[in-house]
Amino acid sequence: LPTPDFDGLDFKKYFSPKLIMPLLTSRGCYWGKCTFCDHSYIYGKYYQERKIGLVVDDLRKLQEKYGTDYFSLSDEAISPQAAKQLSDEIIRSGIKVKLITQARLEAAFSEEICKSMYDAGFRWAFFGLESGSEKILKRMNKGIDIKNAGAVIKRFHNAGILVHLFILL
């Protein structure tokens, strides 16, 4: 697929102090098992990541074309492996961007990955914690361990990445 084209949109009509461009780096959800989520109906079990080099090319092209350094990765969630690969490639490329992403509270988000993400420009991460109850999380099939959630949040925080939690009531 080509780099997204947002020509024709009047960005002045969007309430934001800075232009934040959306960008998909994958389609579908790599977890795809949460019982409350309807994305599995949309994508089925389909999940595909865009090649990291193409994502960085997209960031560079959109940055040049629209004059912004701010991007929101609009994926369902970025995996720890994809976050590390993307971060390493952004750093290697030398482009300077600020990124927002969604992710899962997975223990695989190590201190090293969080630091690399910050160095690449990640500044805000949204996580679907959903509940503090292990019983509820198991019924939701979230696939996260509540005992590790605090440690993951702390690693992002310590790296300098703001954390936003989604909670279902």
ZIZIGI-V345718 format. One record per backbone hydrogen bond with DSSP energy under -1.0 kcal/mol. NH is the residue of the N-H (numbers start at 1). CO is the residue of the C=O. If there is no record, write none. Layout:
<<NH,CO> <NH,CO>>
This chain:
<<9,6> <11,9> <13,10> <14,11> <16,14> <21,70> <23,72> <27,48> <35,140> <41,38> <42,38> <43,39> <44,40> <46,43> <48,27> <50,25> <55,51> <56,52> <57,53> <58,54> <59,55> <60,56> <61,57> <62,58> <63,59> <64,60> <65,61> <66,62> <67,63> <71,98> <72,21> <73,100> <74,23> <78,102> <83,79> <84,80> <85,81> <86,82> <87,83> <88,84> <89,85> <90,86> <91,87> <92,88> <93,89> <94,90> <98,69> <99,121> <100,71> <101,124> <103,126> <106,104> <109,106> <110,108> <114,110> <115,111> <116,112> <117,113> <118,114> <119,115> <120,116> <121,118> <122,117> <123,99> <124,99> <125,162> <126,101> <127,164> <129,127> <130,166> <131,129> <137,133> <138,134> <139,135> <140,136> <142,137> <148,145> <149,145> <152,148> <153,149> <154,150> <155,151> <156,152> <157,153> <158,154> <159,155> <160,157> <161,156> <162,123> <164,125> <166,127> <168,130>>
